[in-house]
Amino acid sequence: MNIDLYKHIYLIGVGGIGMSALARYFNAQGKQVCGYDKVQSNLCNELENEGVKIHYNDAIENIPQYIQEATFNEILVIYTPAISEENVVLNYFKDKGFKLHKRAEVLGMISKESFTIAVAGTHGKTTTSAILAHVLNHAGKQSTAFLGGISKNYNTNLLLAEKGNILIVEADEYDKSFLQLQPDIAIITSVDADHLDVYKDKQDLHNAFKQFASQIKPNGLLLLEDSITIDFPTPDQGMKLTYSAVNKADYSAENIKVKEGKMVFDLTAMDIMSGMTYEKKQEGLSFILPGIHNVSNAIAASAVACYLGLSCEDVVRGLATFKGVNRRFDVHINTQELAYVDDYAHHPQEVSATINAAKLLFPDREITVVFQPHLFSRTKDFAQEFAVSLSLADQLILLDIYPARELPIEGVNARMLLDLCTSPKKETCSKQELLKILEGENLDVLITLGAGDIGTLAQPIKHLLN
């Protein structure tokens, strides 16, 4: 299928972070792009300002007339798996006999014509992809990058290369989307159990990652975080390398410390041309995102940049000028009296990593965590693990579970999770009650966490605290 031949692009769920990047991509190509979303978010408003037509009522009459009159050969219909099967717009195209394509399928089509770097893993995909795209672009090696968050350096989730054919994509394990990709380079950051609503068990998830790794093109590179114990295949005539912020690996961080609010570390790298040596060392790299997990993401991006021929100096300059990604340890306030951080963490490992990063950046200060659990199934599957992670907070406030695509599960709620947590001060509240509760607290370091709609409270909270 040649997607260049399509005149119109219609996206169902156009306001999602991944779908909106596709909308921007096709819009930049001069296609007529339009779509549906149920929420008029800031991202939707930006798309409309860029010329993408969006309707917010799930009704056939709101689909533009020119789309209703277009033939199968003129229109490419893309949908996100987060859309309900009862969606009227979705079923309109199904009933008309259109072939509907998932976002991942279309990304796979785009990637076939490019030198593709796919970043996979249950955590760290967005940050690693954004770092890599910035380091390459800052050094003059342009890439097109589909990001799962808004890069603060470029204020967008899509970077477009004017020259060259390097493509950076996030290889999402949800719905086995990443099996649509056949990358030249694959990074796997982590393989913790998640999405057990899609996978039968942890082994099923591991098998999907192994399948993804087996799809790397001949002469390709597989870069693995060193603590991953799965036996991944080495790409045909290619290389399998490791990286770590903790252990000695092909690419490693050493002497990690916090200095003036930034992570500072040394990078040791194997010399690929002469084999496994650790003589290539770059000292004093500076990076804005706190936490060992973010140093690990920086090492992964640096490793691929080096593999593609960038110098150590290029990597140093790129990391030093990286500004971060919205909702990835997003520091809104940072004073001696008060700090406020917002983060996307929604898995127990991510929650632990974010709270520990805050303890590293704000030592000996009292940390209050507001967490909005994401999905009833994830809360049920990882209740004990969430309890351990959230209990790292000195004070804990749990919001109601954000259901996303799910129906409630009996007995699974915020109170159930709160009862398992051991923080000395803890409570539940609704999203609507949160601002009033925070107003009455004597806060030191506040962290809001979650992948639902808790991010919409970041600006109101910042305004309240200021």
Backbone torsions as a table, in degrees:
resi	resn	phi	psi	omega
1	MET	NA	129.4	-179.3
2	ASN	-102.4	103.8	-175.9
3	ILE	-70.9	-16.0	178.1
4	ASP	-65.1	-22.3	-175.6
5	LEU	-77.9	-15.9	-177.4
6	TYR	-76.9	138.7	-179.9
7	LYS	-90.6	-38.8	-177.0
8	HIS	-115.2	143.4	174.1
9	ILE	-122.0	125.2	178.6
10	TYR	-121.2	123.2	-175.9
11	LEU	-114.5	124.9	179.0
12	ILE	-97.1	109.3	-170.3
13	GLY	94.6	38.7	-171.3
14	VAL	-63.5	-22.4	-175.6
15	GLY	-83.5	-4.4	177.0
16	GLY	-65.9	157.4	-174.3
17	ILE	-63.4	-37.6	179.0
18	GLY	-78.8	-40.3	-179.9
19	MET	-66.6	-38.9	-179.2
20	SER	-65.3	-31.9	176.2
21	ALA	-65.9	-40.0	175.5
22	LEU	-63.7	-41.1	178.0
23	ALA	-58.4	-44.9	-179.9
24	ARG	-65.1	-38.7	-179.7
25	TYR	-61.3	-51.0	-177.9
26	PHE	-70.5	-33.6	177.2
27	ASN	-62.7	-40.4	178.6
28	ALA	-66.7	-23.4	177.9
29	GLN	-83.0	-2.9	178.7
30	GLY	89.2	9.9	176.7
31	LYS	-75.6	158.4	171.3
32	GLN	-84.5	112.0	-173.5
33	VAL	-112.0	130.8	174.7
34	CYS	-149.3	174.1	-178.8
35	GLY	179.2	-176.2	-179.4
36	TYR	-123.2	143.9	166.3
37	ASP	-150.6	149.8	-176.5
38	LYS	-82.7	-16.7	-177.8
39	VAL	-122.5	129.9	176.8
40	GLN	-86.6	81.7	-177.0
41	SER	-82.6	173.4	174.8
42	ASN	-59.1	-36.8	179.4
43	LEU	-64.7	-40.1	176.3
44	CYS	-62.9	-42.5	178.7
45	ASN	-60.6	-40.7	177.8
46	GLU	-63.2	-43.9	179.0
47	LEU	-60.3	-42.8	179.8
48	GLU	-63.8	-37.7	176.9
49	ASN	-65.5	-25.4	179.2
50	GLU	-88.4	0.3	175.3
51	GLY	104.6	4.8	177.8
52	VAL	-85.9	126.7	179.9
53	LYS	-87.4	128.6	-176.9
54	ILE	-130.5	137.0	170.7
55	HIS	-117.3	152.3	-170.4
56	TYR	-117.1	1.9	175.6
57	ASN	-103.0	129.6	-179.0
58	ASP	-80.8	73.4	-176.8
59	ALA	-145.4	143.2	-175.8
60	ILE	-60.5	-38.9	-176.3
61	GLU	-64.7	-16.3	178.5
62	ASN	-86.2	-12.7	175.3
63	ILE	-68.2	126.5	-176.8
64	PRO	-51.2	143.5	-176.3
65	GLN	-59.1	-39.7	-177.8
66	TYR	-66.7	-25.4	175.0
67	ILE	-74.5	-41.9	179.1
68	GLN	-63.7	-28.2	-177.6
69	GLU	-93.5	-8.2	-177.1
70	ALA	-72.8	151.3	178.8
71	THR	-87.4	168.8	179.2
72	PHE	-56.3	-34.6	-175.5
73	ASN	-78.6	-11.6	-175.8
74	GLU	-99.3	-22.4	-170.9
75	ILE	-124.3	131.5	174.4
76	LEU	-103.8	118.8	-179.0
77	VAL	-103.3	123.0	-177.5
78	ILE	-120.7	138.9	178.6
79	TYR	-135.4	157.9	176.7
80	THR	-98.8	143.0	178.0
81	PRO	-61.8	-14.5	178.8
82	ALA	-73.1	-13.4	-179.6
83	ILE	-74.7	137.0	179.2
84	SER	-66.0	145.9	177.6
85	GLU	-68.6	-16.1	177.4
86	GLU	-86.0	-2.4	-176.7
87	ASN	-57.4	127.9	-175.4
88	VAL	-64.7	-44.6	-179.0
89	VAL	-63.5	-44.2	177.9
90	LEU	-57.2	-47.1	-176.4
91	ASN	-72.4	-25.1	174.3
92	TYR	-59.8	-48.1	-178.7
93	PHE	-70.0	-35.0	176.5
94	LYS	-62.6	-47.5	-177.3
95	ASP	-65.8	-29.3	178.7
96	LYS	-77.9	-7.7	177.8
97	GLY	89.5	12.3	176.9
98	PHE	-68.9	144.6	170.0
99	LYS	-83.3	117.1	-178.9
100	LEU	-93.4	138.4	-176.5
101	HIS	-116.6	133.4	173.6
102	LYS	-71.9	154.7	179.6
103	ARG	-52.9	-44.3	-176.9
104	ALA	-63.7	-35.6	179.7
105	GLU	-63.7	-42.0	-179.8
106	VAL	-69.3	-39.9	175.1
107	LEU	-59.4	-39.3	177.5
108	GLY	-60.8	-40.4	177.9
109	MET	-64.2	-44.4	179.9
110	ILE	-62.4	-39.4	-174.2
111	SER	-70.3	-22.3	-177.0
112	LYS	-60.8	-28.1	-177.1
113	GLU	-94.6	5.1	-172.5
114	SER	-126.7	163.2	167.9
115	PHE	-80.6	106.2	-166.2
116	THR	-102.7	129.5	172.1
117	ILE	-110.0	115.6	-177.7
118	ALA	-109.2	127.5	-179.6
119	VAL	-105.6	111.5	-178.0
120	ALA	-113.3	166.2	178.2
121	GLY	136.7	151.7	-178.0
122	THR	-75.2	-16.8	173.5
123	HIS	-140.1	151.5	169.0
124	GLY	89.9	1.0	-176.3
125	LYS	-61.6	-50.1	-174.1
126	THR	-66.0	-46.9	-178.7
127	THR	-62.7	-45.9	-179.5
128	THR	-62.3	-44.1	179.4
129	SER	-62.1	-43.1	-178.3
130	ALA	-66.9	-40.8	177.5
131	ILE	-61.4	-49.1	-177.1
132	LEU	-60.8	-45.9	179.9
133	ALA	-60.0	-41.5	-179.1
134	HIS	-69.0	-45.1	-178.7
135	VAL	-59.6	-44.3	179.5
136	LEU	-64.8	-49.5	-177.0
137	ASN	-64.9	-37.5	179.8
138	HIS	-63.9	-29.5	179.7
139	ALA	-89.6	3.5	178.3
140	GLY	88.8	4.8	178.0
141	LYS	-100.2	89.2	-170.1
142	GLN	-67.2	148.7	175.2
143	SER	-140.4	154.2	166.0
144	THR	-95.2	128.3	-174.7
145	ALA	-132.5	126.2	171.3
146	PHE	-96.3	110.9	-173.6
147	LEU	-107.5	146.5	178.8
148	GLY	-88.2	20.0	178.5
149	GLY	-163.3	172.7	-179.2
150	ILE	-91.4	115.5	177.4
151	SER	-68.3	129.5	179.0
152	LYS	-72.5	-24.6	177.9
153	ASN	-69.2	-34.1	-172.3
154	TYR	-120.4	-5.1	178.6
155	ASN	54.9	41.2	179.6
156	THR	-158.4	165.2	173.8
157	ASN	-104.9	9.6	177.1
158	LEU	-136.7	122.2	172.0
159	LEU	-105.8	135.1	-179.2
160	LEU	-116.5	126.0	178.2
161	ALA	-82.9	136.0	175.6
162	GLU	-83.7	-21.2	178.1
163	LYS	-145.9	160.2	-179.4
164	GLY	82.8	168.6	-176.6
165	ASN	-131.4	32.1	175.7
166	ILE	-80.0	128.4	179.1
167	LEU	-121.5	129.0	176.2
168	ILE	-112.0	124.4	179.4
169	VAL	-132.8	150.8	171.0
170	GLU	-85.0	127.8	-178.6
171	ALA	-96.8	96.4	-171.3
172	ASP	-83.9	128.1	-179.9
173	GLU	-79.0	-18.5	179.9
174	TYR	-61.4	134.4	179.2
175	ASP	62.5	16.7	-179.2
176	LYS	57.8	30.4	-176.9
177	SER	-58.5	-35.5	-173.2
178	PHE	-67.8	-11.6	178.2
179	LEU	-75.4	-2.9	173.6
180	GLN	-81.2	-8.2	-172.7
181	LEU	-104.2	146.3	172.2
182	GLN	-130.0	79.2	-170.6
183	PRO	-77.5	162.1	170.4
184	ASP	-84.3	-34.8	176.4
185	ILE	-131.5	134.2	175.3
186	ALA	-127.1	133.3	171.5
187	ILE	-106.8	133.8	172.0
188	ILE	-120.9	112.7	-172.3
189	THR	-86.6	-29.8	-173.4
190	SER	-172.0	152.5	179.2
191	VAL	-136.9	51.7	176.8
192	ASP	-77.7	150.8	179.0
193	ALA	-58.5	131.8	175.4
194	ASP	-164.2	169.6	178.0
195	HIS	54.1	44.0	-179.9
196	LEU	-74.1	1.7	167.7
197	ASP	-80.6	-17.2	179.5
198	VAL	-104.4	-42.4	-177.8
199	TYR	-98.4	143.7	-178.7
200	LYS	-63.2	-41.0	-178.3
201	ASP	-163.3	-175.7	-177.7
202	LYS	-61.4	-37.4	-179.7
203	GLN	-65.3	-37.8	177.8
204	ASP	-62.3	-41.0	176.1
205	LEU	-62.3	-46.1	179.7
206	HIS	-60.0	-40.5	-179.9
207	ASN	-63.7	-36.8	177.9
208	ALA	-65.6	-41.1	177.3
209	PHE	-63.8	-39.0	178.3
210	LYS	-65.4	-38.4	176.3
211	GLN	-62.5	-43.8	177.2
212	PHE	-58.0	-47.1	-178.8
213	ALA	-63.6	-32.8	-179.2
214	SER	-70.9	-14.1	-178.3
215	GLN	-91.1	2.3	175.3
216	ILE	-63.5	137.4	-176.6
217	LYS	-65.7	156.3	175.2
218	PRO	-54.9	145.1	-177.4
219	ASN	69.4	14.9	-177.5
220	GLY	-86.8	-178.1	-178.7
221	LEU	-124.6	133.1	168.9
222	LEU	-112.7	120.0	180.0
223	LEU	-111.9	119.7	-174.1
224	LEU	-116.0	139.3	168.6
225	GLU	-64.4	134.0	-165.9
226	ASP	-61.8	-27.8	-176.1
227	SER	-80.6	-7.2	178.1
228	ILE	-70.6	124.3	-172.8
229	THR	-99.4	-2.8	-179.8
230	ILE	-67.7	141.9	-180.0
231	ASP	-85.8	89.8	-179.2
232	PHE	-82.9	146.8	177.5
233	PRO	-72.1	145.3	172.4
234	THR	-78.3	132.8	179.2
235	PRO	-55.1	145.6	179.6
236	ASP	-56.0	119.6	-178.7
237	GLN	58.6	17.2	-177.8
238	GLY	-112.3	-155.1	-174.8
239	MET	-131.5	148.9	171.9
240	LYS	-123.6	117.3	-176.4
241	LEU	-124.3	161.8	-179.4
242	THR	-122.6	159.3	174.9
243	TYR	-142.5	156.7	-179.7
244	SER	-162.2	147.0	171.3
245	ALA	-98.1	-0.2	-174.9
246	VAL	-122.5	-44.6	-174.8
247	ASN	-108.0	167.2	173.1
248	LYS	-73.2	127.9	-178.6
249	ALA	-146.7	-175.1	178.4
250	ASP	-61.7	-33.9	172.7
251	TYR	-129.9	122.9	-172.7
252	SER	-135.8	155.0	170.4
253	ALA	-104.1	141.4	177.1
254	GLU	-133.9	160.3	174.4
255	ASN	53.3	46.4	-178.7
256	ILE	-74.0	132.2	176.1
257	LYS	-152.4	163.7	175.8
258	VAL	-99.4	127.7	-179.1
259	LYS	-139.2	119.2	-179.8
260	GLU	52.0	43.5	175.7
261	GLY	77.6	7.6	179.6
262	LYS	-123.3	156.4	173.3
263	MET	-83.2	129.4	177.7
264	VAL	-121.4	133.0	-177.1
265	PHE	-156.1	167.3	174.3
266	ASP	-103.7	146.6	178.9
267	LEU	-113.2	123.9	172.0
268	THR	-110.2	138.2	-175.4
269	ALA	-136.9	144.4	174.7
270	MET	-72.0	147.0	175.0
271	ASP	-88.5	103.6	-172.9
272	ILE	-60.8	-35.4	-175.8
273	MET	-68.5	-32.9	-175.1
274	SER	-111.7	8.3	176.3
275	GLY	100.8	-162.7	-171.1
276	MET	-81.4	85.6	175.4
277	THR	-124.8	158.7	-178.8
278	TYR	-121.3	33.0	-176.3
279	GLU	-84.0	-20.9	-179.2
280	LYS	-82.1	110.3	-175.7
281	LYS	-135.3	133.9	177.4
282	GLN	-120.2	123.1	-175.0
283	GLU	-98.6	152.4	169.2
284	GLY	71.3	35.8	174.1
285	LEU	-69.9	140.5	-177.9
286	SER	-120.0	134.8	-171.8
287	PHE	-144.5	135.3	-168.2
288	ILE	-78.0	-28.5	-175.0
289	LEU	-83.7	126.6	-175.7
290	PRO	-80.0	162.2	174.2
291	GLY	103.7	145.8	178.1
292	ILE	-61.7	-36.2	-179.2
293	HIS	-63.2	-33.9	178.9
294	ASN	-77.6	-31.1	171.0
295	VAL	-61.6	-41.2	177.4
296	SER	-59.3	-44.3	177.4
297	ASN	-61.3	-39.9	179.2
298	ALA	-65.7	-38.3	178.4
299	ILE	-64.6	-42.6	179.3
300	ALA	-59.5	-47.7	179.4
301	ALA	-63.2	-41.4	179.7
302	SER	-63.0	-40.1	-179.4
303	ALA	-60.7	-45.6	179.8
304	VAL	-68.1	-38.0	177.9
305	ALA	-61.1	-44.2	177.6
306	CYS	-63.4	-42.7	179.6
307	TYR	-59.5	-33.5	-179.7
308	LEU	-84.8	2.6	172.2
309	GLY	103.6	4.1	176.5
310	LEU	-71.7	149.3	178.0
311	SER	-81.1	163.9	175.5
312	CYS	-58.9	-36.3	179.9
313	GLU	-64.4	-39.6	176.1
314	ASP	-59.4	-44.3	-178.5
315	VAL	-65.1	-44.4	179.5
316	VAL	-58.2	-47.7	-178.0
317	ARG	-66.6	-39.0	179.8
318	GLY	-64.6	-47.6	179.6
319	LEU	-63.1	-40.5	-176.9
320	ALA	-65.7	-26.9	-176.9
321	THR	-101.4	2.9	178.0
322	PHE	-73.2	129.3	-174.3
323	LYS	-99.6	-12.7	179.1
324	GLY	108.8	-172.3	-177.4
325	VAL	-131.5	139.6	177.2
326	ASN	-54.1	134.8	177.4
327	ARG	66.5	19.2	168.2
328	ARG	-117.0	96.6	-170.8
329	PHE	43.6	59.6	-175.9
330	ASP	-85.4	105.3	-176.7
331	VAL	-85.4	112.1	-178.8
332	HIS	-93.8	-33.3	178.0
333	ILE	-137.6	137.2	178.2
334	ASN	-149.5	89.8	174.9
335	THR	-127.5	172.7	178.0
336	GLN	-64.8	-27.9	-176.7
337	GLU	-90.6	-29.0	-172.3
338	LEU	-155.4	136.0	172.9
339	ALA	-130.9	144.2	176.1
340	TYR	-135.2	125.2	-178.0
341	VAL	-125.6	137.1	175.3
342	ASP	-118.1	136.9	-176.1
343	ASP	-146.1	152.2	-176.3
344	TYR	-81.4	-3.7	-172.9
345	ALA	-49.2	128.8	-178.5
346	HIS	-142.0	5.9	177.5
347	HIS	-120.4	147.5	-177.3
348	PRO	-51.3	-41.1	179.5
349	GLN	-63.5	-39.1	-179.9
350	GLU	-69.9	-39.3	178.3
351	VAL	-61.4	-46.3	178.2
352	SER	-60.5	-46.5	-177.5
353	ALA	-61.1	-41.3	-177.8
354	THR	-69.3	-44.8	179.5
355	ILE	-65.3	-41.0	178.4
356	ASN	-66.3	-34.6	176.0
357	ALA	-64.4	-39.4	177.8
358	ALA	-64.5	-38.8	178.7
359	LYS	-66.2	-31.8	177.8
360	LEU	-71.5	-41.2	-176.9
361	LEU	-80.0	-32.6	-178.1
362	PHE	-122.8	68.1	-174.5
363	PRO	-64.7	145.5	174.8
364	ASP	61.7	28.2	176.4
365	ARG	-117.8	155.2	-176.7
366	GLU	-83.4	127.7	-174.3
367	ILE	-108.3	123.3	174.2
368	THR	-105.5	126.1	-179.9
369	VAL	-112.9	129.0	169.5
370	VAL	-108.1	119.7	-175.5
371	PHE	-122.6	130.9	172.9
372	GLN	-107.3	103.8	179.1
373	PRO	-58.5	144.6	-177.0
374	HIS	-116.2	113.2	180.0
375	LEU	83.0	134.7	175.2
376	PHE	-66.6	-40.7	-177.0
377	SER	-64.8	-43.2	179.9
378	ARG	-65.9	-40.1	178.7
379	THR	-62.3	-42.1	178.8
380	LYS	-66.6	-47.3	-175.2
381	ASP	-66.0	-31.7	-173.2
382	PHE	-122.7	29.2	-176.6
383	ALA	-56.3	-47.3	-178.6
384	GLN	-65.1	-41.6	179.6
385	GLU	-66.6	-40.6	176.1
386	PHE	-61.4	-40.5	-179.4
387	ALA	-59.8	-42.8	178.7
388	VAL	-64.0	-45.5	-178.8
389	SER	-64.5	-49.1	-175.6
390	LEU	-68.9	-26.1	179.8
391	SER	-71.1	-5.7	173.0
392	LEU	-69.1	-18.7	-179.3
393	ALA	-78.9	146.0	174.4
394	ASP	-73.5	-34.9	177.1
395	GLN	-135.4	138.7	-174.4
396	LEU	-130.3	130.4	172.9
397	ILE	-123.6	120.1	179.5
398	LEU	-103.6	127.9	172.7
399	LEU	-87.1	168.9	175.5
400	ASP	-60.5	153.0	179.9
401	ILE	-65.3	132.6	175.1
402	TYR	-83.2	116.5	-169.7
403	PRO	-77.9	-24.6	-174.5
404	ALA	50.2	-115.7	-173.9
405	ARG	-89.7	3.6	-168.4
406	GLU	-108.0	156.8	169.0
407	LEU	-92.0	155.7	-179.0
408	PRO	-59.7	152.4	173.2
409	ILE	-113.1	128.1	-175.9
410	GLU	-57.0	129.8	177.3
411	GLY	85.1	-5.7	-179.5
412	VAL	-103.5	109.2	-179.0
413	ASN	-157.1	178.4	-176.8
414	ALA	-63.6	-37.6	-179.6
415	ARG	-63.5	-41.3	177.1
416	MET	-56.9	-44.2	-179.4
417	LEU	-70.2	-40.8	-179.2
418	LEU	-60.1	-39.5	-178.6
419	ASP	-62.2	-24.4	179.6
420	LEU	-84.3	-17.3	-175.9
421	CYS	-83.7	150.8	-175.2
422	THR	-115.5	12.2	177.4
423	SER	-57.1	140.1	-175.4
424	PRO	-61.5	-27.1	178.7
425	LYS	-130.3	122.0	-174.8
426	LYS	-151.7	148.8	178.4
427	GLU	-161.6	164.1	172.0
428	THR	-111.6	155.9	173.3
429	CYS	-158.7	166.0	174.9
430	SER	-82.5	162.8	177.5
431	LYS	-59.6	-36.0	-177.7
432	GLN	-68.5	-28.6	-177.0
433	GLU	-85.6	-13.5	-167.6
434	LEU	-59.6	-48.1	-175.4
435	LEU	-58.7	-41.4	-179.9
436	LYS	-65.1	-39.2	178.8
437	ILE	-66.0	-44.6	-179.7
438	LEU	-63.5	-34.1	-179.6
439	GLU	-60.5	-31.2	-178.4
440	GLY	-91.4	2.3	-177.4
441	GLU	-97.9	148.5	172.0
442	ASN	-94.4	86.5	-170.4
443	LEU	-85.5	148.7	174.5
444	ASP	-113.8	-68.2	173.3
445	VAL	-121.7	120.3	179.3
446	LEU	-110.3	133.7	176.2
447	ILE	-127.3	126.1	170.8
448	THR	-103.1	132.7	-174.2
449	LEU	-130.7	144.2	172.7
450	GLY	145.3	157.9	-177.7
451	ALA	-105.6	4.8	179.2
452	GLY	-85.0	-128.0	-179.2
453	ASP	-105.1	15.9	178.4
454	ILE	-62.4	-26.4	179.2
455	GLY	-60.8	-24.8	179.2
456	THR	-70.1	-13.4	178.9
457	LEU	-89.8	-8.0	-173.7
458	ALA	-58.3	-48.3	-179.3
459	GLN	-68.6	-43.9	174.7
460	PRO	-59.7	-37.6	178.2
461	ILE	-66.9	-44.3	178.8
462	LYS	-59.2	-44.4	179.2
463	HIS	-62.0	-43.8	179.8
464	LEU	-61.7	-46.4	-175.1
465	LEU	-71.8	-29.8	179.1
466	ASN	-76.5	NA	NA
